[in-house]
Amino acid sequence: MSSEPGLPADTLRMGRIGYLNVLPIYHPLEAGIIPHDFEIISGPPAVLNNMMARGELHISSNSCFEYAMRPERYHLVEDLSIGSHGNVMSVLLMSRRPVERLDGQTILISGETHTSVALLRLLMKDHYHCDVRYVTGAVTPTLGTERAPEAFLAIGDEALRLRNHPDYPYRLDLADAWVEWTGLPFIFGVWVVSHDAVQKKLFHSDPGALMRQGRDWGLSHMDVILDLTGHGCPLSREELTVYYNEGLTFSLGERELQGLTLFYRKLADARMIPGVPPLRFFHM
């Protein structure tokens, strides 16, 4: 069997975002509860985006922004996403002042995410009408020092850890701001299958079905997920329950697709992506 550049023959690799938000999907796969033939590679969203773009992964959770930049390289997995219908809790703009008073200020942004940064840029310019500067860097080392930013974007586990930081009393949940602006859910991440792997017929079974099976197991065994997440997590069990059951959505139904398409339209209008990409789904 052929393999993609840099991969041993017959090795199938699956990308896994190294955040708590995907634990319900990946735990049954990592624990051997649901058998599979993939090597699971964990990393931040931007790293997985780059690996997928280079052909080093065959299926992965990917940012919506990455899919829009190179849609010809991917097939979307049906009915699977990381999104929110409101307060997502783990994508936050933390600020010393109200968001409406950030005009002329600098926001520190993470290099780990493309989609959240793109959403922040749209919100600040078109929804809050603020002209701000962006600098990329690590947030945590600057906190409590003279280099601490006026505002910063926190994502994933870092956002959960810093969401009540006393120096930043103003907290904007980006997913909630999007819903307020558009009335539609926001989709941060999708699962994609490598077009090259499909062309080479590397899959003996449907990898999308495997991911959905993992999701369904995780959501139906939430007590197990909460037990695993609770170790060293800054959220209480009650907060984690809200996070998984109300903050996040793992589906990609009609409303989610409408929100995703609108996001792409706004990105294209802002010339942040080449154009609105076609939504091409994987089928065995």
C-alpha positions as a Python dict, from the first residue, in 0.01 Angstrom:
ca = {
    (1, 'M'): (0, 0, 0),
    (2, 'S'): (130, 347, -82),
    (3, 'S'): (191, 598, 193),
    (4, 'E'): (208, 975, 207),
    (5, 'P'): (548, 1149, 217),
    (6, 'G'): (730, 1087, 543),
    (7, 'L'): (499, 810, 665),
    (8, 'P'): (589, 442, 692),
    (9, 'A'): (384, 220, 463),
    (10, 'D'): (46, 117, 606),
    (11, 'T'): (62, 372, 891),
    (12, 'L'): (-258, 568, 936),
    (13, 'R'): (-226, 878, 1152),
    (14, 'M'): (-500, 1066, 1331),
    (15, 'G'): (-460, 1419, 1470),
    (16, 'R'): (-595, 1503, 1814),
    (17, 'I'): (-616, 1855, 1957),
    (18, 'G'): (-440, 1849, 2293),
    (19, 'Y'): (-729, 2017, 2478),
    (20, 'L'): (-998, 1894, 2714),
    (21, 'N'): (-1275, 1986, 2471),
    (22, 'V'): (-1217, 1680, 2251),
    (23, 'L'): (-1178, 1426, 2533),
    (24, 'P'): (-1529, 1283, 2485),
    (25, 'I'): (-1438, 1195, 2126),
    (26, 'Y'): (-1087, 1059, 2171),
    (27, 'H'): (-1096, 885, 2511),
    (28, 'P'): (-1275, 572, 2384),
    (29, 'L'): (-1023, 553, 2099),
    (30, 'E'): (-717, 613, 2318),
    (31, 'A'): (-836, 374, 2588),
    (32, 'G'): (-899, 91, 2342),
    (33, 'I'): (-1273, 88, 2412),
    (34, 'I'): (-1333, 135, 2040),
    (35, 'P'): (-1070, -51, 1835),
    (36, 'H'): (-897, 121, 1544),
    (37, 'D'): (-577, 110, 1336),
    (38, 'F'): (-465, 472, 1376),
    (39, 'E'): (-163, 621, 1545),
    (40, 'I'): (-297, 922, 1738),
    (41, 'I'): (-86, 1239, 1723),
    (42, 'S'): (-167, 1512, 1976),
    (43, 'G'): (-89, 1882, 1940),
    (44, 'P'): (-222, 2240, 1933),
    (45, 'P'): (-465, 2327, 1651),
    (46, 'A'): (-209, 2520, 1444),
    (47, 'V'): (41, 2232, 1459),
    (48, 'L'): (-221, 1981, 1344),
    (49, 'N'): (-328, 2220, 1067),
    (50, 'N'): (29, 2232, 939),
    (51, 'M'): (77, 1856, 966),
    (52, 'M'): (-245, 1793, 780),
    (53, 'A'): (-149, 2045, 511),
    (54, 'R'): (187, 1868, 468),
    (55, 'G'): (22, 1527, 431),
    (56, 'E'): (157, 1394, 762),
    (57, 'L'): (-190, 1307, 895),
    (58, 'H'): (-471, 1116, 729),
    (59, 'I'): (-759, 1243, 942),
    (60, 'S'): (-757, 1518, 1200),
    (61, 'S'): (-952, 1777, 1388),
    (62, 'N'): (-871, 2090, 1190),
    (63, 'S'): (-950, 2457, 1223),
    (64, 'C'): (-1226, 2591, 1003),
    (65, 'F'): (-977, 2851, 882),
    (66, 'E'): (-734, 2586, 756),
    (67, 'Y'): (-1009, 2411, 563),
    (68, 'A'): (-1104, 2740, 398),
    (69, 'M'): (-746, 2812, 296),
    (70, 'R'): (-687, 2475, 127),
    (71, 'P'): (-1024, 2305, 65),
    (72, 'E'): (-886, 2109, -230),
    (73, 'R'): (-670, 1907, 12),
    (74, 'Y'): (-952, 1789, 236),
    (75, 'H'): (-1288, 1620, 271),
    (76, 'L'): (-1508, 1718, 565),
    (77, 'V'): (-1632, 1451, 805),
    (78, 'E'): (-2012, 1460, 821),
    (79, 'D'): (-2192, 1559, 1142),
    (80, 'L'): (-1883, 1625, 1352),
    (81, 'S'): (-1743, 1955, 1475),
    (82, 'I'): (-1624, 2155, 1773),
    (83, 'G'): (-1859, 2447, 1809),
    (84, 'S'): (-2095, 2632, 2035),
    (85, 'H'): (-2449, 2769, 2044),
    (86, 'G'): (-2353, 3028, 2307),
    (87, 'N'): (-2095, 3054, 2582),
    (88, 'V'): (-1818, 2814, 2482),
    (89, 'M'): (-1608, 2908, 2793),
    (90, 'S'): (-1275, 2818, 2633),
    (91, 'V'): (-1229, 3093, 2370),
    (92, 'L'): (-1210, 3421, 2559),
    (93, 'L'): (-1093, 3777, 2510),
    (94, 'M'): (-965, 3882, 2853),
    (95, 'S'): (-934, 4257, 2902),
    (96, 'R'): (-861, 4524, 3160),
    (97, 'R'): (-1136, 4741, 3008),
    (98, 'P'): (-1471, 4686, 2834),
    (99, 'V'): (-1435, 4560, 2478),
    (100, 'E'): (-1597, 4876, 2341),
    (101, 'R'): (-1307, 5078, 2489),
    (102, 'L'): (-1027, 4877, 2329),
    (103, 'D'): (-1004, 5108, 2027),
    (104, 'G'): (-639, 5193, 1968),
    (105, 'Q'): (-515, 4921, 2205),
    (106, 'T'): (-302, 4610, 2143),
    (107, 'I'): (-436, 4257, 2187),
    (108, 'L'): (-200, 3967, 2248),
    (109, 'I'): (-307, 3667, 2042),
    (110, 'S'): (-209, 3303, 2050),
    (111, 'G'): (-12, 3141, 1772),
    (112, 'E'): (-188, 2811, 1845),
    (113, 'T'): (-514, 2900, 1672),
    (114, 'H'): (-615, 3036, 1334),
    (115, 'T'): (-994, 3026, 1356),
    (116, 'S'): (-1027, 3203, 1691),
    (117, 'V'): (-792, 3480, 1580),
    (118, 'A'): (-990, 3526, 1258),
    (119, 'L'): (-1315, 3540, 1456),
    (120, 'L'): (-1166, 3796, 1695),
    (121, 'R'): (-1054, 4015, 1405),
    (122, 'L'): (-1404, 4007, 1251),
    (123, 'L'): (-1575, 4083, 1581),
    (124, 'M'): (-1346, 4373, 1670),
    (125, 'K'): (-1369, 4537, 1328),
    (126, 'D'): (-1725, 4469, 1215),
    (127, 'H'): (-1923, 4412, 1535),
    (128, 'Y'): (-1753, 4633, 1795),
    (129, 'H'): (-1601, 4878, 1542),
    (130, 'C'): (-1270, 4892, 1725),
    (131, 'D'): (-938, 4954, 1552),
    (132, 'V'): (-685, 4745, 1742),
    (133, 'R'): (-334, 4607, 1690),
    (134, 'Y'): (-246, 4239, 1727),
    (135, 'V'): (78, 4088, 1847),
    (136, 'T'): (148, 3716, 1870),
    (137, 'G'): (305, 3565, 2178),
    (138, 'A'): (267, 3352, 2487),
    (139, 'V'): (24, 3493, 2741),
    (140, 'T'): (100, 3322, 3070),
    (141, 'P'): (466, 3434, 3108),
    (142, 'T'): (363, 3801, 3081),
    (143, 'L'): (90, 3800, 3345),
    (144, 'G'): (181, 3990, 3660),
    (145, 'T'): (477, 4158, 3489),
    (146, 'E'): (531, 4497, 3326),
    (147, 'R'): (482, 4321, 2991),
    (148, 'A'): (128, 4214, 3075),
    (149, 'P'): (-105, 4307, 2785),
    (150, 'E'): (-409, 4529, 2801),
    (151, 'A'): (-608, 4242, 2653),
    (152, 'F'): (-535, 3891, 2531),
    (153, 'L'): (-700, 3601, 2353),
    (154, 'A'): (-702, 3278, 2552),
    (155, 'I'): (-810, 2946, 2405),
    (156, 'G'): (-851, 2588, 2519),
    (157, 'D'): (-727, 2481, 2858),
    (158, 'E'): (-548, 2814, 2908),
    (159, 'A'): (-880, 2997, 2878),
    (160, 'L'): (-1039, 2766, 3134),
    (161, 'R'): (-749, 2831, 3370),
    (162, 'L'): (-736, 3211, 3329),
    (163, 'R'): (-1106, 3289, 3289),
    (164, 'N'): (-1133, 3444, 3638),
    (165, 'H'): (-795, 3623, 3644),
    (166, 'P'): (-830, 3923, 3881),
    (167, 'D'): (-625, 4158, 3659),
    (168, 'Y'): (-870, 4109, 3369),
    (169, 'P'): (-1224, 4173, 3494),
    (170, 'Y'): (-1376, 4199, 3145),
    (171, 'R'): (-1429, 3869, 2970),
    (172, 'L'): (-1574, 3831, 2620),
    (173, 'D'): (-1676, 3482, 2514),
    (174, 'L'): (-1616, 3487, 2139),
    (175, 'A'): (-1874, 3221, 2056),
    (176, 'D'): (-2140, 3407, 2254),
    (177, 'A'): (-2045, 3733, 2079),
    (178, 'W'): (-2084, 3560, 1740),
    (179, 'V'): (-2428, 3424, 1833),
    (180, 'E'): (-2531, 3770, 1954),
    (181, 'W'): (-2409, 3918, 1624),
    (182, 'T'): (-2548, 3660, 1380),
    (183, 'G'): (-2803, 3444, 1562),
    (184, 'L'): (-2620, 3131, 1444),
    (185, 'P'): (-2389, 2876, 1611),
    (186, 'F'): (-2016, 2917, 1570),
    (187, 'I'): (-1799, 2629, 1451),
    (188, 'F'): (-1436, 2648, 1557),
    (189, 'G'): (-1313, 2317, 1428),
    (190, 'V'): (-1408, 2042, 1188),
    (191, 'W'): (-1273, 1695, 1117),
    (192, 'V'): (-1114, 1649, 779),
    (193, 'V'): (-987, 1355, 579),
    (194, 'S'): (-685, 1390, 351),
    (195, 'H'): (-791, 1408, -15),
    (196, 'D'): (-459, 1242, -106),
    (197, 'A'): (-531, 950, 127),
    (198, 'V'): (-876, 912, -28),
    (199, 'Q'): (-726, 911, -377),
    (200, 'K'): (-477, 644, -272),
    (201, 'K'): (-756, 436, -113),
    (202, 'L'): (-574, 405, 217),
    (203, 'F'): (-890, 358, 423),
    (204, 'H'): (-1042, 12, 464),
    (205, 'S'): (-1328, 153, 671),
    (206, 'D'): (-1488, 493, 721),
    (207, 'P'): (-1268, 706, 954),
    (208, 'G'): (-1550, 958, 994),
    (209, 'A'): (-1781, 688, 1126),
    (210, 'L'): (-1506, 593, 1374),
    (211, 'M'): (-1486, 951, 1502),
    (212, 'R'): (-1863, 979, 1537),
    (213, 'Q'): (-1867, 645, 1722),
    (214, 'G'): (-1609, 788, 1963),
    (215, 'R'): (-1817, 1101, 2013),
    (216, 'D'): (-2136, 906, 2076),
    (217, 'W'): (-1962, 683, 2332),
    (218, 'G'): (-1810, 981, 2512),
    (219, 'L'): (-2134, 1177, 2531),
    (220, 'S'): (-2325, 873, 2658),
    (221, 'H'): (-2059, 804, 2926),
    (222, 'M'): (-2018, 1159, 3053),
    (223, 'D'): (-1951, 1044, 3411),
    (224, 'V'): (-1635, 871, 3285),
    (225, 'I'): (-1529, 1183, 3094),
    (226, 'L'): (-1593, 1404, 3398),
    (227, 'D'): (-1388, 1172, 3619),
    (228, 'L'): (-1097, 1188, 3375),
    (229, 'T'): (-1122, 1564, 3322),
    (230, 'G'): (-1147, 1649, 3691),
    (231, 'H'): (-782, 1574, 3768),
    (232, 'G'): (-598, 1907, 3778),
    (233, 'C'): (-877, 2090, 3593),
    (234, 'P'): (-957, 2448, 3705),
    (235, 'L'): (-1330, 2386, 3663),
    (236, 'S'): (-1553, 2217, 3919),
    (237, 'R'): (-1743, 1904, 3820),
    (238, 'E'): (-2058, 2114, 3786),
    (239, 'E'): (-1878, 2364, 3560),
    (240, 'L'): (-1735, 2080, 3352),
    (241, 'T'): (-2083, 1935, 3309),
    (242, 'V'): (-2205, 2269, 3175),
    (243, 'Y'): (-1895, 2298, 2955),
    (244, 'Y'): (-1942, 1962, 2784),
    (245, 'N'): (-2322, 1955, 2771),
    (246, 'E'): (-2407, 2322, 2708),
    (247, 'G'): (-2089, 2506, 2613),
    (248, 'L'): (-1984, 2273, 2334),
    (249, 'T'): (-2154, 2112, 2039),
    (250, 'F'): (-1997, 1819, 1854),
    (251, 'S'): (-2251, 1807, 1572),
    (252, 'L'): (-2252, 1957, 1225),
    (253, 'G'): (-2619, 1982, 1140),
    (254, 'E'): (-2813, 2236, 935),
    (255, 'R'): (-2782, 2528, 1180),
    (256, 'E'): (-2412, 2462, 1236),
    (257, 'L'): (-2351, 2452, 861),
    (258, 'Q'): (-2535, 2783, 823),
    (259, 'G'): (-2309, 2938, 1087),
    (260, 'L'): (-1998, 2793, 924),
    (261, 'T'): (-2099, 2919, 580),
    (262, 'L'): (-2169, 3268, 715),
    (263, 'F'): (-1829, 3275, 885),
    (264, 'Y'): (-1665, 3185, 554),
    (265, 'R'): (-1864, 3453, 374),
    (266, 'K'): (-1752, 3717, 624),
    (267, 'L'): (-1391, 3601, 601),
    (268, 'A'): (-1404, 3619, 222),
    (269, 'D'): (-1560, 3966, 233),
    (270, 'A'): (-1276, 4074, 464),
    (271, 'R'): (-1025, 3915, 221),
    (272, 'M'): (-893, 3691, 497),
    (273, 'I'): (-951, 3381, 280),
    (274, 'P'): (-943, 3348, -101),
    (275, 'G'): (-1317, 3283, -126),
    (276, 'V'): (-1605, 3088, 26),
    (277, 'P'): (-1491, 2724, 3),
    (278, 'P'): (-1721, 2445, -114),
    (279, 'L'): (-1823, 2210, 166),
    (280, 'R'): (-1702, 1875, 32),
    (281, 'F'): (-1781, 1576, 252),
    (282, 'F'): (-1608, 1240, 274),
    (283, 'H'): (-1790, 928, 158),
    (284, 'M'): (-1652, 577, 136),
}
